[in-house]
Amino acid sequence: TTTEISKTIRFQPTFGNETLILNKKYPIDKTDSVEINLLRFYISTIAFYNNNQLVHKVENSYHLIDMLEPSTLDILLKGVDNQRFNKVKFNLGIDSLTNVSGAFGGDLDPTKGMYWTWQSGYINFKLEGKSNLCPTRNQRFQYHLGGYQAPFYPLQTVELPIQSKSKMVIYLDIQPFVKEVDLANEYSIMSSSEEAVRLSKIAAKGFRNDEK
């Protein structure tokens, strides 16, 4: 019997080129700054490709990445050790089929704070923090992006080049997101909407890895 070697894929949030640290102030221009107090997002349907040919799909892969729980940044993968691949594909969020199947356990458990109601579904991406640009009390902002019902479907699919390695790292850079959102005017998105879909696209663009 061959021993199956597990591989780890790490989802590492950053701010620009720095590892993201919660509650730390980051400048966004000469006068304004931002601090992130909470970052949670779902990664689902992880699949590996070799030149567009699917070589391995991780079954029932729903993973809640939570900056408050560093152990969640690493996802253990089985069955990819003997495969050749050069691309990874995954979703930022939870697909509509899973949403309508009713709440689940594990990372999909509603007690994780990432589930609205069965009508509204899951929150795919949650970012909360403070910025001097926010006119709110305590200068707080909250972006809870999710939902699954038409016409607002914020699920995003991300594709990145990736080589077969013992440890794979995918970065999620939050800096472009906070620079692109209008912190002075759209500081609270708490339901499914056109705006939530637009911001989900911006969030998904933050994924990268260092392989060219």
BAMAR-339274 format. One line per 4 residues: number of its first residue (from 1); their letters; for each residue z, x, y of C-alpha. Coordinates in steps of 0.25 Angstrom, whole numbers, plus 5000, padded with zeros to 4 digits. Each point is the difference from the previous one (the first is absolute). Layout:
REM residues N
NUM	A	Z,X,Y | ... .
//
This chain:
REM residues 212
1	TTTE	5000,5000,5000 | 4997,5005,5014 | 5011,5000,5010 | 4996,4992,5012 .
5	ISKT	5002,5008,5013 | 5005,4991,5011 | 4994,5003,5014 | 5006,4996,5013 .
9	IRFQ	4993,4995,5012 | 5008,5002,5013 | 4998,4991,5012 | 5006,5008,5011 .
13	PTFG	5001,4993,5014 | 4997,5010,5012 | 5000,4999,5015 | 4987,5009,5003 .
17	NETL	5002,5012,4992 | 5015,4999,4998 | 5008,4993,4989 | 5005,4987,5006 .
21	ILNK	5015,5000,5002 | 5006,4986,5003 | 5008,4998,5013 | 4993,5013,5006 .
25	KYPI	4993,4999,5014 | 4986,5003,5000 | 4992,5002,5013 | 4987,4991,5000 .
29	DKTD	4995,5005,5014 | 5006,5007,5012 | 5010,4990,5003 | 5002,4990,4988 .
33	SVEI	5006,5002,4987 | 5003,4992,4987 | 5010,5001,4989 | 4998,4994,4986 .
37	NLLR	5012,4993,4994 | 4994,4993,4988 | 4987,5002,4992 | 4997,4993,4988 .
41	FYIS	4986,4997,4993 | 4994,4996,4987 | 4990,5008,4992 | 4993,4993,4989 .
45	TIAF	4989,5001,4990 | 4999,5015,5000 | 4987,5004,4993 | 4993,5014,4998 .
49	YNNN	4985,5003,5000 | 4991,5011,4997 | 4987,4999,5008 | 5002,4985,5002 .
53	QLVH	5002,4998,4985 | 5014,4994,4997 | 5008,5009,4991 | 5014,4994,5001 .
57	KVEN	5006,4988,5006 | 5015,4999,5000 | 5004,4986,4994 | 5009,4991,5008 .
61	SYHL	5003,5011,5011 | 5008,4994,5011 | 5008,5010,5007 | 5009,4998,5012 .
65	IDML	5001,5013,5009 | 5012,5000,5008 | 5004,5011,5010 | 5015,4996,4998 .
69	EPST	4999,5003,4985 | 4993,5014,4999 | 4999,4998,4984 | 4989,4989,5003 .
73	LDIL	4991,5010,5006 | 4996,5005,4986 | 4992,4992,4991 | 5000,5004,4985 .
77	LKGV	4986,4999,4994 | 4998,5000,4985 | 4986,5001,4993 | 4993,5008,5011 .
81	DNQR	5004,5014,4995 | 4987,5002,4991 | 4991,4994,5010 | 4990,5006,5009 .
85	FNKV	4999,4993,5014 | 4997,5003,5014 | 5004,4987,5007 | 5011,4991,5001 .
89	KFNL	5000,4985,5004 | 5012,4991,5003 | 5004,4988,5008 | 5009,5000,5012 .
93	GIDS	5007,4987,4997 | 5000,4989,4989 | 4988,4992,4996 | 4999,4985,5001 .
97	LTNV	5000,4998,4985 | 5013,5007,4999 | 5005,4992,5012 | 4997,4987,4994 .
101	SGAF	5006,5003,4987 | 5014,4999,5005 | 5010,5010,5003 | 5003,5011,4990 .
105	GGDL	5011,5010,4997 | 5000,5015,5002 | 4994,5005,5013 | 4994,4985,5002 .
109	DPTK	5014,4994,5000 | 5002,4992,5013 | 5014,5006,5002 | 4992,5013,5004 .
113	GMYW	4998,4993,5013 | 4985,5000,4999 | 4997,4986,4997 | 4999,4988,5010 .
117	TWQS	4998,4987,4991 | 4991,4996,4989 | 4991,4994,5011 | 4999,5013,5009 .
121	GYIN	5002,5010,4988 | 5003,5015,5001 | 5002,5009,5012 | 4990,5011,4997 .
125	FKLE	5005,5010,5011 | 5013,5000,5008 | 5002,5009,5012 | 5012,4999,5009 .
129	GKSN	5005,5009,5011 | 5002,5002,5015 | 4991,5004,5012 | 5003,5001,5015 .
133	LCPT	4986,4992,5001 | 5006,4988,4994 | 5006,4990,5010 | 5009,4994,4989 .
137	RNQR	5015,5000,4999 | 5004,5014,4995 | 4985,5004,5001 | 4997,4996,4986 .
141	FQYH	4987,4997,4993 | 4997,4994,4986 | 4987,4999,4993 | 5001,4992,4987 .
145	LGGY	4986,4999,4995 | 4996,4992,4988 | 4996,4986,4994 | 4989,4997,4991 .
149	QAPF	4993,4987,5005 | 4987,4998,5006 | 4995,5003,5010 | 5011,5011,5002 .
153	YPLQ	4999,5009,4989 | 5007,5014,5004 | 4999,5007,4986 | 4993,5013,5002 .
157	TVEL	4993,5009,4990 | 5001,5015,5002 | 4991,5011,4993 | 5004,5015,5001 .
161	PIQS	4994,5012,4994 | 5010,5006,4990 | 5000,5011,4989 | 5007,5000,4987 .
165	KSKM	5013,5007,5003 | 5014,5000,4995 | 5005,4995,5013 | 4991,4991,5009 .
169	VIYL	5005,4997,5014 | 4994,4989,5009 | 5005,5000,5015 | 5001,4987,5008 .
173	DIQP	5000,5005,5015 | 5007,4990,5009 | 4996,5006,5013 | 4986,4994,5001 .
177	FVKE	5006,4986,4998 | 5011,5001,5011 | 4989,5006,5009 | 4990,4989,4998 .
181	VDLA	5010,4988,5000 | 5003,4994,5013 | 5015,5003,5000 | 5002,4994,5014 .
185	NEYS	4994,4986,4996 | 4999,4999,4985 | 5013,5005,4995 | 5003,4989,4990 .
189	IMSS	4991,4995,4990 | 5007,4992,4989 | 4990,4991,4994 | 4986,5000,4994 .
193	SEEA	4990,5000,5011 | 4987,5006,5005 | 5009,5011,5007 | 5007,5003,4987 .
197	VRLS	4986,5002,4993 | 4996,5009,5012 | 5013,5008,4999 | 4999,5001,4985 .
201	KIAA	4986,5007,5001 | 5006,5010,5010 | 5012,5003,4991 | 4991,5002,4988 .
205	KGFR	4992,5010,5008 | 5012,5009,5001 | 4999,5004,4985 | 4995,5014,4997 .
209	NDEK	5001,5012,4991 | 4998,5014,5003 | 4988,5002,4991 | 4987,5000,5007 .
//
